[in-house]
Amino acid sequence: MIETKQATYRDVLSEPVFRTLFLTRTLSIAAGSLRILALSVLVFDRTGSPVLTALTFAIGFVPQVVGGTLLAALADRLRPRPLIVTGFLLDAAAAVTLALLPLPVGASLGLLAAVAVFGPVFTGASNRLIAEQLTGDAYVLGRALSSVAGGGAQLLGLAFGGAVVAALSPGWALLAAAAGGLVSAIWVRLRLPDFAAPPAAEGSAVGRSWQVTALLLRDRPVRRLLLVQWLPPAFIVGAEALVVPYAAERGHGSAAAGLILACAPLGMVAGNLVYSRLLRPATRERLVAAVISGLSGPLVLLALPVPTAVAMAVMFLAGAAFCYSLGVQRPFLDVLSPELRGQAFALQFTGLMTMQGVGPVLLGLLAERTSTGAAMVVAGVGAAALGCWWSLTSGITPRQGAKAIDRDVLLTNVSMG
């Protein structure tokens, strides 16, 4: 049966492990946004190249595919506290290096790419720990709270970064980002219990990562739950990436573009807060398809010469559509064997980041060949179609796939590698 007991944010924040990971992750996201903004300014000042500046923003996405597929097993093999501390220290070290050393642009981007490779491992370990400490609806609300705080931290990091860069220099902004990573590392080291490592698995981490990833993707219920978390954001984020050229085509101006773009994260925050508090767990899970289609579908309106206020409302709805994931979190947790949670969360994070990098590129190419309005139509229709797909495949339930990857079979397959 679907658990119907509704948790509260107080329940979630009263759990000390979640509270520590939540606060340090939020600080780390703000520091990461600050680092990317500062480096982007540095790159543009040195090169004057819009392409290299855009690449600076995107360089953290694609390398995560490597970490998510080849190294994710480390999230289920190593003690979580030192692993998470290492992740924060790597971020801090990268920011300090970029601030103090006059690296060539290629070397700076390579450094960011190298750090990004390990991102899914640290995220997988953190999410596995949260899943062990929060149960039922508390876990879902914990993920919702993390999403809301993550969006707010990104906005804060960008706003603070802009102020620091304008008042001081990109170098000082990078040092501030390094301080954020260092504080997070110390915080986790002092406040997070040193949980033991999971039972050791046979074979190399790379071999296990590759084979478990293949096993997860071959399992239909698991694959379905992964795809519904990966694909709708690709369309929605792709539409967000087109707001600036869209506003230019429609003659709204750059100021209006900023307002339209700001509506998406505001919608995400509002959607997650309202959806998590007003609806019971079972209702959230039933409405996944309707939310994806109903809130992201209006993007097709942007093919028309609508006023700025309508465009703002459409982007607010598109941002609010992200709340659909609250109806997927518990089924995704249920479908996983405990031995696989770290790697499964790493894979989910990897696919999400990758699709949010691929979506804007593909829609941007389409907009260049046609128009931003046509690309917005594709984004809206594509997301709505995914909602229909989820509804039509509802017979593939988590109960069929729950713990579907038999532990003995899993260990036998992996040990053979």
C-alpha atoms as one frame of an Amber mdcrd trajectory, in Angstrom:
protein
   0.000   0.000   0.000   1.070   3.588  -0.597   1.948   5.228   2.666  -0.611
   7.950   3.354   0.813   9.515   6.521   1.822  13.065   5.666   5.039  14.374
   7.171   5.876  17.991   7.980   8.974  20.063   7.338   9.525  20.168  11.089
   9.717  16.358  11.099  12.290  16.462   8.333  14.494  19.195   9.797  14.456
  17.598  13.238  16.508  14.687  11.851  20.148  15.690  12.588  21.788  13.808
   9.696  19.441  15.302   7.123  19.772  18.750   8.686  23.562  18.635   8.417
  23.559  17.402   4.834  20.793  19.811   3.832  22.528  22.903   5.192  25.985
  22.017   3.870  24.628  21.079   0.444  22.750  24.366   0.219  25.895  26.293
   1.125  27.877  24.270  -1.413  25.386  25.009  -4.208  25.597  28.739  -3.488
  29.394  28.516  -3.510  29.324  26.570  -6.782  27.124  29.185  -8.460  29.459
  31.902  -7.223  32.481  30.002  -8.599  30.943  29.477 -12.037  29.863  33.110
 -12.348  33.280  34.410 -11.318  35.114  32.093 -13.699  32.747  33.005 -16.530
  33.590  36.677 -16.027  37.299  35.837 -16.005  37.023  33.784 -19.189  35.079
  36.480 -21.015  37.520  39.191 -19.872  40.466  37.164 -21.198  38.973  35.878
 -24.437  35.932  37.979 -25.335  34.408  34.704 -26.563  30.691  34.046 -25.888
  31.218  30.385 -26.817  33.975  29.823 -24.243  31.942  31.737 -21.657  28.915
  29.511 -22.293  31.165  26.446 -22.157  32.286  27.555 -18.700  28.679  27.259
 -17.518  28.175  23.875 -19.208  31.523  22.214 -18.489  30.275  20.665 -15.258
  27.525  18.607 -16.930  28.991  16.156 -19.429  31.956  14.849 -17.335  29.453
  13.604 -14.781  28.494  10.855 -17.231  31.953   9.378 -16.675  31.671   9.498
 -12.898  28.086   8.273 -12.868  28.793   5.208 -15.005  32.337   4.231 -13.967
  32.781   5.399 -10.375  29.284   5.450  -8.843  29.841   2.177  -6.974  32.127
   4.088  -4.600  28.971   5.633  -3.089  28.016   2.137  -1.863  31.535   1.006
  -0.906  33.140   3.810   1.127  32.318   5.457   4.449  30.009   8.382   3.668
  31.488  11.061   5.936  35.031  11.095   4.511  33.607  10.742   1.014  31.326
  13.779   1.389  34.067  15.810   3.095  36.387  15.015   0.187  33.802  16.297
  -2.260  33.512  19.654  -0.516  37.307  19.947  -0.211  37.745  19.254  -3.921
  35.325  22.063  -4.759  37.195  24.423  -2.404  40.592  23.440  -3.811  39.413
  24.023  -7.378  38.139  27.510  -6.492  41.391  28.433  -4.706  43.450  27.201
  -7.657  41.395  29.211 -10.118  41.684  32.314  -7.921  45.429  32.206  -7.268
  46.978  30.638 -10.370  46.905  32.347 -13.795  45.845  29.174 -15.605  45.107
  29.156 -19.335  41.412  28.982 -20.154  41.712  25.383 -21.342  43.376  24.340
 -18.089  40.722  26.130 -16.023  37.918  24.349 -17.858  39.794  21.044 -17.590
  40.059  21.498 -13.817  36.305  22.059 -13.516  35.646  19.025 -15.707  37.910
  16.841 -13.562  36.139  17.871 -10.358  32.736  17.314 -12.002  33.618  13.681
 -12.765  33.382  12.855  -9.060  30.187  14.810  -8.411  27.792  11.846  -8.807
  29.805   9.805  -6.297  29.520  12.418  -3.548  25.867  13.112  -4.364  25.061
   9.389  -4.385  26.646   8.885  -0.966  24.763  11.854   0.493  21.394  10.790
  -0.947  21.891   7.191   0.183  22.493   8.439   3.728  19.363  10.611   3.606
  17.295   7.666   2.339  18.503   5.607   5.300  17.556   8.308   7.834  14.219
   9.537   6.413  11.364   7.178   5.634   8.021   7.446   3.849   6.706  10.947
   3.240   9.524  12.465   5.300  11.934  11.351   2.578   9.787  12.980  -0.123
   9.540  16.249   1.823  13.275  16.133   2.443  13.912  15.966  -1.304  11.385
  18.759  -1.890  13.036  20.962   0.711  16.432  20.276  -0.851  15.142  21.268
  -4.299  13.652  24.509  -3.006  16.804  25.394  -1.074  18.977  24.445  -4.036
  17.108  26.837  -6.328  17.311  29.593  -3.736  21.016  28.940  -3.181  21.702
  29.217  -6.906  19.932  32.571  -7.072  21.752  33.781  -3.950  25.114  32.604
  -5.265  24.603  34.362  -8.582  23.338  37.573  -6.947  26.109  37.623  -4.332
  28.654  36.706  -6.988  27.570  39.562  -9.201  27.910  41.999  -6.303  31.364
  40.697  -5.312  32.657  40.709  -8.893  31.358  44.247  -9.412  32.725  45.583
  -6.105  36.024  43.670  -5.919  37.128  41.173  -8.570  36.432  37.638  -9.891
  39.419  36.435  -7.868  37.840  37.484  -4.578  34.570  35.878  -5.624  36.440
  32.606  -6.266  38.032  32.815  -2.821  34.589  33.354  -1.289  33.387  30.238
  -3.136  36.355  28.305  -1.753  35.461  29.444   1.759  31.949  28.074   1.261
  33.317  24.658   0.299  35.746  24.647   3.215  33.031  25.559   5.736  30.834
  22.755   4.370  33.665  20.237   4.707  34.427  21.231   8.298  30.721  21.237
   9.165  30.229  17.682   7.876  33.420  16.486   9.592  32.263  17.835  12.958
  28.497  17.209  12.837  27.915  14.107  10.700  28.324  10.726  12.452  31.049
   8.524  10.976  28.822   5.736   9.676  30.500   2.488   8.725  31.017   1.591
   5.104  28.475  -0.804   3.541  29.541  -4.459   3.290  32.362  -4.762   0.775
  31.465  -6.062  -2.665  33.742  -8.169  -4.808  35.427  -6.825  -7.916  36.709
  -3.382  -8.839  34.709  -0.208  -8.338  34.772   0.479 -12.068  33.583  -3.026
 -12.942  30.800  -2.917 -10.373  29.733   0.578 -11.427  29.471  -0.433 -15.074
  27.599  -3.674 -14.455  25.182  -2.306 -11.849  24.394   0.633 -14.128  23.574
  -1.848 -16.895  21.408  -3.896 -14.515  19.500  -0.815 -13.368  18.841   0.335
 -16.923  17.692  -3.128 -18.049  15.031  -3.281 -15.335  11.838  -1.776 -16.858
  10.293  -0.230 -13.712  13.642   1.244 -12.650  14.341   2.538 -16.166  10.873
   4.098 -16.363  11.372   5.891 -13.055  14.784   7.142 -14.160  13.510   8.421
 -17.511  10.627  10.356 -15.957  13.152  12.124 -13.721  15.543  12.855 -16.606
  13.480  13.864 -19.622  10.860  16.466 -18.561  13.573  18.724 -17.032  15.495
  18.564 -20.321  12.564  20.192 -22.131  11.779  22.685 -19.365  15.393  23.790
 -18.827  15.838  23.905 -22.604  12.947  26.359 -22.800  14.479  28.462 -20.011
  17.740  28.634 -21.954  15.880  30.231 -24.883  14.270  33.043 -22.883  16.889
  35.679 -23.760  16.747  35.138 -27.564  12.952  34.694 -27.302  12.582  38.082
 -25.618  14.815  39.662 -28.265  12.756  38.175 -31.109   9.516  39.390 -29.559
  10.917  42.839 -28.812  10.434  42.536 -25.043  13.939  43.788 -24.217  16.660
  42.516 -21.910  14.975  43.748 -18.730  11.855  41.769 -19.576  14.017  38.743
 -20.361  15.380  38.860 -16.821  11.878  39.037 -15.368  10.643  36.148 -17.527
  13.663  34.036 -16.638  13.308  34.748 -12.907   9.759  33.369 -12.969  10.984
  29.809 -13.565  12.884  29.359 -10.254  10.106  31.227  -8.449   7.620  28.750
  -9.898   9.799  25.842  -8.833   9.949  27.072  -5.251   6.201  27.773  -5.099
   5.266  24.502  -6.807   7.332  22.360  -4.469   6.098  24.118  -1.345   2.413
  24.072  -2.288   2.408  20.577  -3.782   4.198  19.020  -0.835   1.993  20.634
   1.802  -1.487  20.523   0.249  -1.527  17.029  -1.252  -1.216  13.682   0.457
   1.477  11.240  -0.726  -0.914   8.990  -2.663  -2.444  11.978  -4.473   0.968
  13.296  -5.519   1.801   9.942  -7.087  -1.492   9.788  -8.989  -1.058  13.286
 -10.435   2.442  12.920 -11.893   1.263  12.736 -15.525  -1.265  15.552 -15.121
   1.282  17.877 -13.527   3.926  17.277 -16.201   1.467  17.869 -19.045  -0.669
  20.561 -17.460   2.115  22.822 -16.211   4.762  22.431 -18.915   2.376  22.204
 -21.879   1.616  25.969 -21.841   5.123  26.570 -23.223   3.512  26.216 -26.664
   1.844  29.620 -26.060   5.247  31.236 -26.504   5.011  30.552 -30.230   2.437
  33.373 -30.272   3.149  37.107 -29.868   2.030  37.127 -26.238   2.619  40.049
 -23.833   5.470  39.922 -21.333   3.061  39.167 -18.474   1.784  36.050 -20.257
   5.344  34.886 -20.957   6.141  35.359 -17.265   3.104  33.308 -16.264   4.065
  30.536 -18.689   7.610  30.324 -17.320   6.251  30.352 -13.762   4.091  27.326
 -14.621   7.022  25.604 -16.319   9.097  26.056 -13.161   6.218  24.828 -11.009
   6.049  21.674 -13.135   9.192  20.426 -11.395   6.988  19.563  -8.403   5.898
  16.437 -10.329   9.076  14.767  -9.077   7.580  14.654  -5.562   5.238  11.958
  -6.852   8.161   9.919  -8.157  10.617  10.049  -5.248   8.989   7.431  -3.009
   8.314   4.905  -5.800  11.924   5.306  -6.960  13.190   4.636  -3.440  10.887
   1.619  -3.077  12.063   0.064  -6.321  15.713  -0.056  -5.202  17.490  -2.661
  -3.152  19.355  -1.011  -0.239  22.651  -2.349  -1.620  22.156  -0.276  -4.779
  20.818   2.995  -3.459  24.058   4.955  -3.541  24.802   4.007  -7.117  21.177
   4.409  -8.217  21.056   7.947  -6.797  24.360   8.694  -8.521  22.932   7.422
 -11.814  19.754   9.468 -11.357  21.803  12.589 -10.655  24.098  11.916 -13.610
  21.226  11.533 -16.060  19.448  14.608 -14.703  22.530  16.811 -15.065  23.321
  15.428 -18.500  19.821  15.939 -19.851  19.743  19.491 -18.490  22.893  20.107
 -20.482  21.724  18.340 -23.645  18.201  19.835 -23.710  19.296  23.480 -24.124
  21.832  22.530 -26.805  19.307  20.619 -28.933  16.562  23.208 -28.557  19.085
  25.963 -29.230  20.111  24.286 -32.497  16.442  23.951 -33.438  15.856  27.638
 -32.659  18.769  28.627 -34.902  17.327  26.646 -37.830  13.708  27.726 -37.255
  12.771  30.192 -34.508  12.677  30.348 -30.734   8.878  30.146 -30.911   9.069
  26.837 -32.764  11.600  25.510 -30.261   9.298  26.527 -27.396   6.488  24.551
 -29.057   8.721  21.489 -29.218   9.620  21.950 -25.540   5.979  22.184 -24.487
   4.724  19.360 -26.693   7.677  17.155 -25.739   7.125  17.600 -22.016   3.358
  17.066 -22.367   3.988  13.918 -24.417   6.161  12.578 -21.612   3.261  13.101
 -19.216   1.054  11.052 -21.547   3.736   8.366 -21.782   3.891   8.133 -17.984
   0.121   7.711 -17.818   0.037   5.078 -20.568   2.811   3.032 -18.948   1.267
   3.152 -15.488   0.846  -0.634 -15.569   4.597  -0.924 -15.017   4.359  -0.313
 -11.307   7.120  -0.099  -8.719   5.619  -3.172  -7.090   6.638  -5.229 -10.110
  10.115  -3.833  -9.959  10.519  -3.312  -6.208  13.717  -5.038  -5.192  13.500
  -6.516  -8.691  17.236  -6.874  -9.060  17.644  -9.913  -6.875  20.535  -9.504
  -4.462  22.076 -12.905  -5.101  21.863 -12.441  -8.858  23.334  -8.957  -8.521
  26.295 -10.070  -6.470  26.922 -13.018  -8.760  26.861 -10.836 -11.874  29.099
  -8.187 -10.376  31.615 -10.615  -8.937  31.961 -12.179 -12.380  33.258  -8.793
 -13.588
